[in-house]
Amino acid sequence: MEVQYLTNSKGEKTAVQLSMEDWRTLWSNPHVFEMFKDLQQAFREMQAYEGGDKSMGMTAEEFFAQLELEKE
């Protein structure tokens, strides 16, 4: 899958572009979108935690450390 990124004047990534063929492949697999939804929620929780809301999960480092432990 080839992904292209669109950036703003500061060089920050603002959008993702992929081929119609790749989009159709993703669209035909609803599991992919559920995974993205779960990842979005996890990142929101990490940002809240790192912003001072300790009731919202864990830091990014803790999250990735947990993923490493689950792989073993």
N, C-alpha and C positions, 0 to 999 in steps of 0.2 A: 504494500500500500504506500503510495507516494503522497505525502502531506506537504502542502505549502502554507507558509505563515504570512499573514499580512501584518505590517507593523505601522505604528504611528511615527510622527516626526522625531520622537525621542528614541526610536528603535525598539519600543516595547511591543510585544506580540499582542495583537488585538483581535485576530480572527484566524480561523483555519480553513483551508480550501482543499478539497479532495475531488477526485474524478467522479463522474456520475456512476461509473461502474462500481467503484469502491463504496459510494453512498448507497447504491442499491443493495450491495452485499450487506452493509451494516443495517440498513432499514429492514431487510428480510429476517434479521435476527434480533428479536425484542430483548433477549438476554443481555445484549451489549448495552442497550439503553438503561436497563435496570442497574447494571454495573456502574455506569457513569453517574446515575442518580445517587447510588450509595457512596461513590467516591466524592461527589460534591458535598454530601452531608458530612463526611469525615473531614474534609478540608475546612468546612465552615466551623465545625467543632474545634479543630486545632487552632484556627485563627482566633476564636473566642477565648480559648484557654490561654493562648499566648498573649492575648490582649488583657488578661487579668481575670477572666471568668473561669475560676478553677472548677466550677461545677460542670463544665462542658468538656469532659473527656481528658485528653492528653496532648502533650506537645508533639510536633512533627517527629522529633527524635525518638520519643517514646513509641509513637505509632509505628515507625519503620523498624524499630527494635523488636516490637511485638510481631510484626510480619516475618522477620528473620527467624524468630523462635518458632513460629507456626510452620515454617518450611522444614525445620529439622525433624 
